Amino acid sequence: MPRRAPRTVVDRMRTPSGIPGFLKTASVCALIAGLLSPLAPAAASETADAQATAVANDRCGNQCSDILPPGQNGNATLAQILLNQAFGTQPEHAEDQLGPYANLAKGYPGLTNDKINTFFNDASFGVPADQVASSLKPAGRGDVTIVRDKKTGVPHITGTTRYGTEFGAGYAAAQDRLWLMDVFRHVGRGQLTSFAGGAPSNQGLEQQFWRHAPYTEADLQAQIDNAVATNGERGKQALADVKAYLDGINAYIDTSDKGRTFPGEYVLTGHKDSVTNAGTIEHFKITDLVALASVIGALFGSGGGGEVNNALSLMAAQEKYGVTEGTKVWESFRMRNDPEAVLTQHDGSFPYATKPADPQGTALPDAGSVKPEPLVYDRTGSAATAGAADASGEAAKTATSSAKRGMSNALVVSGKHTASGHPVAVFGPQTGYFAPQLLLLQEIQGPGISARGASFAGLSMYVELGRGQDYAWSATTSGQDIIDSYAVELCQDDYHYLYRGTCTPMEKVEQKNAWKPTTADGTAAGSYTMRVWRTKYGPVEYRATVGGKKVAYTTLRSSFLHEADSIIGFQMLNDPDHVKGPDSFQKAVQHINYTFNWFYADSEHTAYYNSGDNPVRATGVDAEFPAWARPAYEWRGWDPATNTADYTPPSAHPNSIDQDYYVSWNNKQARDYTTAPWGNGSVHRGNLLEDRVKKLVQQGGVTRAALVKAMADAGLADLRAEAVLPELLKVVNSSPITDPAVAAAVSRLQAWAAAGGKRTETAAGSKKYADADAIRILDAWWPLLVKAEFEPGLGSGLYAAMTASLPVDESPSAAHGPTGSHAGSSFQYGWWSYVDKDMRAVLGEQVKGPLARTYCGDGRLAACRDTLVGTLKTAAGKTAAQVYPGDEVCAAGDQWCADSINHRTLGGIKHGKISWQNRPTYQQVVEFTSHR
């Protein structure tokens, strides 16, 4: 069955079908002529004066670079959208960073320091006078100037007052991402379909995130009030900054409405009339930003969950093998603390969420009793179709999966091992590929703020990932468990539960949505109600029985009702008077309650800190499984009124200063520190970085170019080919190969592995892979061999339960990955460690932390070889069209296209596909030359 790339918001945006031939050229030109407006002229002299102080404080010495495809400009007028749809033309700066980003895939082998900015932007502070494209004083204010450079159109915001600075940040954000910001405030509020249309993908998107954070307006406001009240002067400053930022956003809305330069998506979704200008673009309010933050937190910073799924797979293992042996088997697949796992922090032990010696309070469901809690009710019209139901099912699966989104990587090398003696860092977040991009670039200079980098659109009052005057920072998703499931015992009926001995009503929270067809989304009219039942232990996720008692399984997240708290940490990171070295950097990120790994580099030091509000669990509670909702098993110090608790102290979080080098690709942080995702074992994509950076450090003299090359090389590697295929071929070659088809397949695989196991084009732009046959064979072989290797021993029921906790594969062309097809990020979740350990056990090699049993051929080398040879022969016989069946953007059999990165449209502008790379979306390359 053909894969389908997820389509969201106005991905279906098309010119009205009633106009023959899409749109006749003459009618397009006539419409455009009436819609285009003149651009403001540049004011270079103002720019030079405004940026002088910032440039003087820049300690990077022209050695800071960054990139964020496709481009800075994420807004397009109706005329520009129509031109893009009809002729493929792009608005200025809409995709001028896409080419350099894509070109690194073939350009990195010959990279030198002086060529880095061929593939990256110069991220120095300020704009040279001859590079000023425009200079604007938004809303006529005299205390802030927004300068945009000619090359990329990035806004450089300089204010003489704090209010003016933040006003400018809000205005510039709206200039670049107004439509996207509006989309995501509605996603966060669970109102996307009413705003952008009822396409099944839109239904799934709002259901996924509203399930995660079903807040009322009062909840959103309370989070702001709490963040201000508990953070003293910084809290007050944050509130003032946000208000000024909102004023800037709303000033742009008014200006663009009056000048009719607002994003054309408002016309295509029925919010504005292109002829009369009737209609309204709603002003943003402070609670919108909290709703938006809840989406970002859910996507990238909320580790944990999946306890009910874990319980089901444990029960399946115990049913298969008995309680003792089944538990041992389950633990070996879970890999809580695998001794072969690659670590970000090399030394020390940081016990967290470890397996208790004597588990207490575990509430495993009765077999067959678990039922997911419905979210959607009262469907009408198109909401009642099979496609809508499928979208709801996929949204529920995504929202409750324990395989949370990871993504992002970091390579940081101490000055002890670099050519210059200064630390070098190459790091950034993998946030997927969207049009427009979720992140935006900016430079902000004003009282108490001095930074350049990336921020999520609508939350860009501060730079969230970037550089300051003499330091840079970035983050990767860490995934430690801050989400627990509780079994609340029901009483009276299905909507009352026992809370500390008292029968207590659940709180019903609802969101009703209705939609009708628009030009952007022709989905027929429909409506539904999303309903969540909330308890003091969090929203209800499942219903079941435990020991015959009716229960509801709830999900309690430490950051629930605290989406706004992290603003203080970001404020500190932007403040040059706060961040003066690694210690103050670590103190800043301790204020961020999302689960991230934070990395730092200045001219002298490097540092690392793992953030997140890690709750202190009751003694004996196993975080892997649901616990009874009783005082003895609650988080220590937990106050349900505020959802606060005792948290592990900063010293208990993995943290380090001046380690020889750091790598992170969402791998295990440190010894004894349990992360929520399964499969942190002997083979992880983090090994692709570890092996390369370790080798560079051993050689010494590391440069920025060398570290970029290591990142880029890892970003083209097939993890299976590099780390697991050699073991597989050892088994296959343990006896002579007599079948010609198998021999030919082995020859191709060996040649590819010897060449590095890369998924790379024959030449830039060829859209054909070198070693295409070998890649096709491995893509076909992997799922076949895993199933044949493990299912006979596990049994079909347990195998299915295990694959529900960890998918077998996440190759670039896999549609089931956390962000779907064409998303770049690959090889994070899969059975690579299981296969690796099993193959080594079959071969009689040493395995630390082995699986509880040997599965391939039941541990017999000859039988295992037969399994591999048989599945390899089947795989080699599969055609490209069978392996790559095609989807909405690729024809069946197009291998390159199946892997390719495609920017998923969240607006009306589309971009071409680029060749696959497994690298951060926003990325910095930094090496500071001096320090204050």
N, C-alpha and C positions, 0 to 999 in steps of 0.2 A: 504494500500500500504506500503511495507516495507520502513522503514527509511533508509537513506543512510548517513553514516558518511562521512563528507567532506574528499577528498583525494587530496593531493597537491604535487607538484614538482615530486619527484621520489617515491611517495607512491606506484606506480605500479612496482617498480623495481623488476625484476625477472631475474633469470638466463635464458639464451636463451632457448626457448622452443624446439629448434631443437636437443638438446642433450637429449637422452632418460633418463627417470628416474631422471629428474631435473639435476643432475650431478652425474656421477658415482664416488664413493668414491675415486678410484684410480686417476681419472683425477683431482679431487679437490685437492688431496694431492700433485700431481705433480705440479700443478699450484702454490699452496701456497708455496711450497719449493723454487720456483724461485722468489717469490715476497717478502718474509719476509726478514727483515734486522735486524742486531744486535742492541741492545739498548746500550746507553752510560752508563758506570759505575758511581756509586754514588761517590761524593767527600764530605764526611761528614765534614772534617776539614774546608774546604772553607765555607761550609754552616754555621757552628757555628760562624765563625768570621763575616760573612756578616750580620747575623741576630742579633748580640749582642745588638746593639743600639736600634733596634726596640723592642726587648723583654724587655729591661730596661724601655722603655717608655710606656709599656702596663699597663694600670690602671684597667683592667677588673678582675684581680685576678682569672683567670680561670673560670669566670662566663659569658663568651660570647660564644654563640653557634649559628650554622646556618646549613641549609640544602638546597640542590637544586637537586632534582631528574631530570633525572635518574642517571647521573654521569657527571664527569668533562670532560671526553674524548668524544668529538663529532666528531672526525675525524677517519676514518677507511680506511685502504688500500683496494685494490681490493680483496686481499686474505682474509682479515678479513670479508669483506662483503659477500664473497662467503661462508665462514664458517658459518656465521650467518644465511644466507639463507638456507644452506643445513642442518645444525645441531643445530642451535639456540645458538651457542657459542657467547660469548660477548668479544669484545676487553677489555683490562685491563682498569678499571675505567670508563667503558661506562655505567654501571648501579649499581655501588656499593652504591649509595645513595638512590636507589629506595626502597630497602628492609626496611631500617630503617624508611624512610618516611611513607611507607605503614603500618608498624607495629604499628604506634602510634594509629591508629583507634581502635585497641583492647587493646593496652597497656597503654593507658593514665589513666584509673581509679586508678591504684596503683602507679602513678608516684610520685617520690620524687626528690628533687634537685640533689641527687647523681646519679640518673638514667637518667637525661636529655640527656646525651651524648650517651645513648643507641639508641636514636631516632634522634639525631642531631650530627653535627661535633663539635669538639672543635675549636672555632674561635679565639683562642689566637694568638697573633703575633708570627711569627717565627716557626721553626720546630726543635724539639729536635734532637740531633745528631743521636740517634739510630732510628729515624723515617725518615731519609732522604733516599728517593728512588733514586734520581738523582740530579745532579748539573751540570748546563750547562752555559757556557759563549757564548751566541748566536753570530754567525758569528765571533767567536774568539775575541770578544770585551773584554777589560779588565775592563770596567767601569760598568758592570752589570752582575748579576748572577741570573739564574732562578733555584730555588730549588723546587722540587716536593716531597710531603710527601708520605709515603707508603700507608696510609689508603685510601686517596681519590684522590691523584694525582693532587691536587690543586697547581697552580704555586705561589710561593712566590718570588716576583721580587724585588731585592735589587740593587740599583744603586748608584754609587758615583758621577755621574753627572746627571743633569736633562735630557740631551739628551739620555744618556745610559739607564736611568730608563724607559723613554717612548719607546725607541727602544725595550727594553725587554718586555714591555707590549704588543706592537704590535706583536712581535715574538711569545710570549706565546699564544696570542689570535688566531693567525693563526695555531699554533700547535693544538689547541683544537677545532676550529670552522671554518676553512678556507672555507669548502664547504658551510656551512650555511651563512657565510658572503657574499660569492659570489652570492648565491641565492637571498639574500635580497637587495644587491645593484642593481641587475637586476629587482627585484620587484619594488623598488623605482623609477627606470628609465622606468618602463613599458616595460621591455624587457625580461620577464621571459620565455615566450614561445620560443623565439629564442634561449635562453640559455639552458633551461631544458626540452623542449618538449611541444607539443601543446595539452596536455590533457585538457579537458574542465575545470577541477578544476584549472589548471595553468592559463588558459585564464581568468577565473573569478577572480583569485587572483590579477593578474596584472591590470585588469580593475578596480577593486575596489580601489586600492591604487593610480593608476595613475590619476583616476578621481579626487581624493582628492588633489593631488599635481602634476599637469601637468607642470613640469618645463622644461625649456630648459637648455642646458649646461651653457649658460650665466647667467641664473637665479641662478643656483647652485653656480657658482663662485661669483656672486654678494653678495650672502648671507654670504659667507666667508669673503669677503672684508669688508662688513658692520660690521660684528661681531668684526673684528680686529680694524677697524677704530674708532668704538664708545666705546671702552673699555680700552683705554690707555695701560698701561704696561701689564695689565692682558690679554688684547686682543693679544698683541704681543707674550706673553708667550704661550697663547693657540695655536696660529699658529705654533710656534716652537714645541710645544708638539705634535700637530697633524702630522707635517712633520716627526718628529722622530718616531712616532707610525707607520706611513705609511712605513717608511724605514724598520722598524722591520718586518712588514707584508710581504713586498716584499722580504726581505732577506730570510724569511722562504720559500716563494714560490720558490725562486731560489735553496735553499738547498734541499727542498723536490723533486723538479724536477730533480735535478742532482742525488739525492740518490734514486729516484723512490719510495719515501714514501708518495707522495701526496695522498689526498683522492681518493678512488677508483671510486667515482661518476663521476670524470672527464673522466674516461675510459668508463663508462656505458652510459654516455650522449654524447659520441663521440668527446670530446675535447682533449683526449690523446689516444695514441695507446699503448696497454699493451705490445706489442712485441717490437716495434721499439722506443717507447717513443716519437714518433712524435706528434706534437700538442703543443698548448700553453695555459698556465694558465695566464691570463692577470694580469699584475700588478695593484694594487689599486692606485687610485689617490684621491686627496683631495675632489673633487666633489662627488665621490662615497659615502663618509661618510655623506654628506648632504642628498643625495638620501636615504641612509639607515635611517638617522634620521627622514626623512619625514614619513617613514613607521611606526616607533615606535611612533611618535607623533600622527599619525592618529589612531593607535590602542588604545592608552592609555591616551593621553593627549589633546584631542580636544573636549571640551564640546560644545553642542549646535547643531544648524541646525534643520531641520524638520519643518521650518515655513510654507512651502507650504502644507504639510500634516496636520499641525495644522489648517490651513485655511480651508481645505476641511472638516475636522471633525467639525469645528465651523459652517460652512455653512450647513452641514447636520443637526446639532442640531437646527439651526435657522429655517431651512425648516420644521423640525418636530414640533417645539414648538412655532415658532415665534421668532423675534429678541431678545426681552427682556428675555423671559423665556429660550429660546435656549442658549443664552449667559450664563445665570446662570447655566444651566445644564452643559455646556461645562466647565466652570470654576470649578465646583465642582469635575469633573473628572480629570481635569488638576492638581489640588492640588499644586498650586504654593507655598503656604505658610501655609500648614496644621498645625493647632495648636496641633495636636496629634502626629506629626512626631518626631521621635527620633533625637536628635541633638548631634553633636560632641562637639560643644562649648555651655556650659550651660547658660552662661550669655551674656548680650549685644544684640544689634540689628545691623544688617549689611545690610541695604537695597540695593538690587541690582536686576536689571531686574524685578522690581515689576510692577504690573498692573497700568498703568497711570490712573488718575482720568478722564482725557479728552483725549482719544487717538487721535493722529494726524498722517496723512500720511500713514495710513494703505492701502495696495493695494491688496484687496481680488480679486481672479479671478472670472470671469463670470462662472456660473455653466456649467459644462461639457466641459470647454475649455482647461483644463490643459493637456499637453502632455509632457512626459519625453523627454529630449534632447537625441538623439541617441549618443552613444559613438563610436560604431564599424561600419566601412564601408568596402566595397570592399572585402567581405568574399570570399575565395576560398577554395576548397578541404574540409578538415575536419572541417574547421572553419564555414562552411555553414550547418553543421548538426544540428538536433534538440537539441542534447546534448549541443553543443556549444552555441546555442541561450539561452537555459535554464540557463547555467552558467553566461551568460551576464546579464540576468534578475535578477538572485540572487545577482550578484555583485552590480548592480545598487541599488537594494533594501537595501543591507547591507550598501553601501556607503552613502545613503541619509536618512537612518532611524534616527529618533530622539532618539530612544533607544540605545544610544551609549554604547560601551563596558565600563563596570565599573570595577568591580573586585578589589581585594586587601583588606586586613583588618589590623587593628591596635588595640592593647590593651595596654594602657600605664597607670601606676599607680604611683602617687606621693609617695615619701619617707615617707610622713606623715602616710601612711596606710600600709606600708610594714613591714615585720618582722625585716629587717636589718636597716631600716631607709633610705635606698637608693632606688631611683626609680627602677621600674622593667618594662620592655617592652617586648612584644611579637608581632612582626609585620613583614609584608612583602607583596610583590605584587602577585596577582593572574594573571599570564601571560599565562595561558593555559599549556598544556602538549604536548611537541614536542620532537622528536628524530632527531637530537640533540636539546637540550633546547635552547630557544632564549637567555637566560641569561647564563653567565659563572661566576665562582668564581675566585677570585684572591686576592693576597695581594701585595700591591705596597708600597715600601719604598725607598725614595730618597729625594734629596733636594726639600723642599717645598711640599712633598707628603708623607702621612703616613696613610694608610687605608687598610682595608680588607672588601670584600663584593662582591656584584654582579653587573655586568654591562651587557648591551646588546652587543652581539657579534658584533664586528666591530666598536663599540663606547667605547671601554674599555680603553681609555687613562686615564680615571679616574674611580674610584669606584663610581657607581651611587646610590647604596643603600647599606649601610653597617655601619661600625664602624671606628672611628678614635682612637687616643691614649686614650682618656678618654670620649668619647661620641659616640653615635650611632644615626642613622637617618633612616627613611623609608618613604614611600609614599603610598597613595591610590588615585585612580582616583576620581576627585571631580565632574566634569561634569557641572560646571557653564557655562553659555552661552557666548561663544566668537565668535560665528558664526551667521551672520545675512543674510537674503535674501532680495534682492532688485529687484523691478520691473523696468527694464530699458525699456523705450518706444522706439520702433523700428521706423526707418525712412529709406526712400529710398528702402530698401529691408530687408530680414531677418537677414542680417549680418552687419547692421549699426544701431546705437542707439544714442539717444540724451544724450550727456554728457554736462551738464551745458549749454544747449541751442544750442550746436553744434552737427551736425550729424557726428558721429565718427565711423570709421570702427572697427569691432571686430578683434581681433588678432587670427589667426588660428594656433594652435599648434598640430602637428601630430607625431605619433609614428607608424612606419610600422614594422610589425613582420611577420616572416615566419619560418616554422619549417619542419622537416622531421623525420621519425621514427628513434628511437635509441633503444639500448638494454634496457635502463631504461624506455622508454616511446614509445610504439609501435603505438601511434596515427599517422594516415596517414598524409601525407604532407598537409599543408594548410597555409593560410596567411590571414591577415586582417590589416586594418589601424585603429588606435584609433585617434579620432579627437575631440579636445576641442576648443570651441570658448571662448576666454577670453575677458572680458571687464575690465575697471578700477574698477568696482564693483565686480570683481571676475569672475570665470568661469560660463558659462550658464548651468543651471541645468534643467529647464523646459521652455516650451513655453506656452503662454496662451493669453487670452484677459482680459482686465480690463476696464469695462465700454465701451466695444466695441473697445478699442484700443489694437493693437497687442503689446505684451510685451515679454521680456525674463526675467525669474526669475534667478538671479545669486546668488552665495554663496560667501560671504566675510568673511574670517576668520582672526582674529587678528594675528595669528602666520603664515599666508601665507607669503612666502618670508622671513620668520624669523626662519626657522628650526634650524639654527646654533646658535642662540642667547643664548640658555640655557647653552652652554658650560661653560660660565663664572661662573654660579652658582655651577656647579659640580666641577669646579676647586677649588672654595672656600671651598666647603665641604671637599675636600681632604687635605686642607692646615691647618696643626695644628697651624700655626701662625695667621690664620684668625678665625677659629672656636674655641673660648675659653669659650663659654657659650651660653645660650639660645638667647640672643640678637644678637650676631654675627651669630648664626645659622639662625635666621629669616632674617637677612640681606643677607645672602648667597642665600637662596631659593627665595628671592624676584627677583633675576636675572633669574629665570626659568620661561619662558613664557607659558609653558604648564599648563593645568588645573589639579593640583594635590593638595591633602592634605598632608602636610609634618609634621612628628612627630620626636621628639628629646628627648633623655634621657642621662643624665650624672649621676654622683654620688650624685648630689645635686638637680638638676632641671629637669623639663620636659617642653616641649614647643610644640606649634602647629602653623602652618601658612598655609593658602590657597593661592597657587600661580596661576599665569595666567595673561596675559595682558587683563584685563577687559575693553573694550572700554567704554568711556563716550558717551552715546546715547543722541540724541537731545531730548529736553523736549517733552513729549507726545508720543514718539515713543514706541510702544509695541513690545518688543523683541520676542514675541511669533509668530508674523505674518510678512509677507513680507511688506516692506515699499517702497514707491516711491523713485526712484533713483534721488533725487533732493537735492540741497544744504541744504534746511531746515531740511531734515531728515537724513542727513549723520552723521556719528560719528563726534563728536566735535574734531576740530584740525586735521582732517584726511588729509593726503597727499597721493594721489593715486600713486605718483611716487615711493614712498618707502613703501607704505602700513603701515604707522605709524599714530598714533592718540593720543588724550589725553586718558590716562588710569586712572582708579580709584586709589587713593593713597594707599600705604600699610596699612594705618590705617583703610581703608574701607573694607579690606579683613578680614574675620574671622581670628583672631589670639589671642593667649593666652599663658601665662607662668604660670606653676605650678597650673593648675586646679587639683582638687582632682584625677580625672582620665579622660582619653580620650578613646572613642571608635569610630571606623570608619569602615563601611563596605559599602562605597559608598552611605551612607545615607545623609540626609540634614545636611549642615555644621552648620548653625546658624539661629536664627530667622530672618525672612525677606530676607534671601539670597536665591534667586530662582535658582534652578538647572534645567538643560535642561530635564533630563528624567522625564517621568510621574510617578505617583504612589508613591511619597514620602509622605505617609500618616500614618495612625494609625498602620499599620503592615508593617514592613520592615525587611529585614534580619539583619539590624543593631540592632533591638530589641533583637535578640538572644545573641548578645554580651553585650548590655546595661544591660539586666536583670541579667546576670551572673556576670559581673564585679561590678555592683552596689552592689550586695549582698556580694561579697568578700570585698569590701571597707567598707561596714557597719560592717562586722565582724572584720576587721582589721587583721594585721599580714600577709599580702599577700606575697607569695613567688613566685619565678620563676615557680616552679612546679604547684602551684595553678593557675597561670595565663595561663600556657600551657594547663592545664586541662580544664579551662573555654573555651579556644579557640577550643580545640579538641571536647569538648562536643557540642558546637554550630555548629561545622563543620559536625556533624552527624545528626543534628536535621532537621526534615521536618518542615519548617516554617508553612505550612498550618496546620499540625497536632498540633503543639504547640500553635499557636496563633489564629487560626480561627475555627478549628474543635470543640472546646468546645462550641462556640456560635451556630454552625450548629446543634450540638446534643441537645442543649437546645431547639431549635425550633422543632426538630424531636420528642423529648420526651415530648413536651408540651401536648400531648394527648397519650393515651395508643396505643402501637404498636400491631396490630393484625396480620400482615403478618409475617409468620415464617421466610421467606428469609430476610426481612428487619430487623427483631429482631436479627437474627444471625449476620447480617452485623454490626448493631449498637453495639452489644456485642463485636465484634472483634475490632471495632474502639475505643470503650471506654477503652478496656484493653490496646491497644497500646498507647493511649494518656496517660493513667495512668502510663505506664512504661516509659514515656518520649518522645514518638513520634520520636524515632530514626530510621534511616535506617542503621542498623548495622548487621553484620554477627552473626550467632549463636555461632560461634567460629572462631578464626583466621584461614583463609584459607578455611573455609567450603564452600564458594561461595553460601551460602543460607542465606536469611534474617530471623532473628527472626521477628515475626509478619508479615510474608510474605503476608498472606491473607489480613490483614488490609491495608498494603501498596498498594497492588494491587487494593483494593476497592477504596481507596482515589485517586489513580492515574487515575482510570477510572471515578470516580465520579466528580472530580473537573471540567473538561471542560464541562461535561453535566450540572452540577448544575449552573455554571456561565451563560451558554447560556440560560438555562430555566429561570433563575432568572432575567436576564437583557434584553434579546432580545424582549420579548413581550412589555415591556414598552418603550424601545428605538426605536423599529422598526428595521427591518433587515438592512436598509441602514446606520442608525446611529451606530448600533452595529458594523457593519463591519468597519466603519470609526474609531470608538474608538479602536477596536482591532488592527487596522493598526498602531495606535500611541503607544499602549501598549499591548503586547501579554497577553493572558489570563493566561498562565502558564509557568513556567521555572523549572520544576522538573528535577532531575538528568538525567532522560531518555529522556527528551524532545530534539528533534533534531533541534528545531528552535532557540535555545539560541544564544547569541552573538558569541560563539565559536563552535557551533554545538554540536553534540552528544559526549559523553565520555570525556567531557572537565572539569569535576569537579565543576566549578563554577555554582551555582544554586540559585534559589529563589531571584534573584535580581529584575527581571521584571515580574510582574503578577498582577492579580486583587485582591490580598489579602486584601488590604485596602478597596476596594469597597465592597467586600463581608462582611467584618467585620463591617463596618459602617452600611450597609444595614440590617444585621442581628440584630444588637443592636437597630436600629430604629424600626424594626418589634417587638422586644421584649419590647419596651418601655423604654430602657435604655438610659442614657445620652450619647450624641454624640456631641463632639466639632468638628466644621467644618463638618457638615453632608453633604451627597449628596443632591442635590436640590430636589430630589423626593425619595420616598421609592418604590423600584422596586419589591421586592419579594412578590408575591401574591398581588401586588398593595397595599402593606402596611397592608394587613389583615393576621394575624397570622395563621389562619386555612388554608387559601389559600396558604400561603408561605410553610407551613408544607406539604401540598399536593404536591407541586412542589419538595420539597427536598426528600420526601419519594418516589415519583415516579422515580426520577432520581437515587436515591440510589438503588432502586430495580433493575433498568436496569444495573447500574454499577456492582452490586454484581453478576449479572449473566454473566458478561463478563469473558471469559477465559484468562489465562495468555498470550496465544498466540495472542489474540485480543488486549490486553492492551500493550503488548511488541512484536510488529510484526516482530522484527528481522531486521538486517542490515548486512553490509559487515563483521562485526566482531562478531556478536552474532546471535545465532539461535532464532527463534520465541519462545516466552514463557520463555526465560531465563531472569528472573527478575534481578538477580544480575549482569549479564553481561550487560543488558541494561543500568544500572546505572554506570557501571565500568568506571574507568579512563583508557583511551588508549592513549599512546603517539603517536601522529600523525607523521608519518615519513616524514621528510624533507631531508632524506638521505637514505643510504642503510641499516642501522642497525635498527632492530626492537626489541621491548621490550614487555614483557608480560603485561596483564592487571592487575590493582590493584583495590581493593575495593574502593568504592566511599568515598571521603572526600571533604568537601567544605572548603578549606583552602588555604592560599597562596602557590604558587609554590616554591618561595624562601622565607625562613622564618628565622628570627633572634630571639633569646632569650637572653636578655642582662640585666646585673645588675653590674654597675661599683662600685668599692670599694673605689676609691679615685679620686682626681682631681688635675690638675696642680696648 
